[in-house]
């Protein structure tokens, strides 16, 4: 029987597992996009834009990383990544709850407007749409916010 999910802070030696999980998740979510070609870009962004400024919480089960969330000092949730076999489990909710704990005055995020599954998840967890925009890839995104 599997152990329950455990949350813990990110450690430097989590980088490779984080990158691998990001790649696995985005391949599944958007199979028409070649995320393999974006790995080096992502690794550089991870190292220079996220790790230095965000609190990163790792979800583990049976010693394996099954998800992570990043949240910065402004309350911006840049990444919520959950292993596809864990979609529908409590992992994402636990990670978002921890992001709310780390940013008790509010959390903002951007989600691809065509990602209905993610949008439904965020709405179930108290987020509301506050606007929309187009990201650097030309995709429509919804701006969402949670306030206590």
Secondary structure, 3 states (H helix, E strand, C coil): CCCCCEEEECCHHHHHHHHHHHHHHHHHHCCCCCHHHHHHHHHHHHHHHHCCCEEEEEEEECCEEEEEEEEECCCEEEEEEECHHHCCCCHHHHHHHHHHHHCCCCEEEEEECCCHHHHHHHHHCCCEEEEEEECCCCCEEEEEEECC
